[in-house]
Amino acid sequence: MDSTIYLAVAIMISSAAVATAIGFALLGGKFLETTARQPELAPQLQVKMFIVAGLLDAVSMIAVGIALYMLFAL
């Protein structure tokens, strides 16, 4: 097996982890900032935040799935 596949898998998994961490940090920070400004909107914002958090996590899981496919199937 070519060593470039290992490098590509490592880059895909690490970039997915870093991007997810940055995304959750920005999402949580903006949620807290908006909730502090308008506390009456907190329940509506929380629902939307969890939907976006699920989508954000799904993108990284897709990247990990593709990386593992490349690692074991190719």
Beta strands, then each sheet from edge to edge (+ up, - down):
end
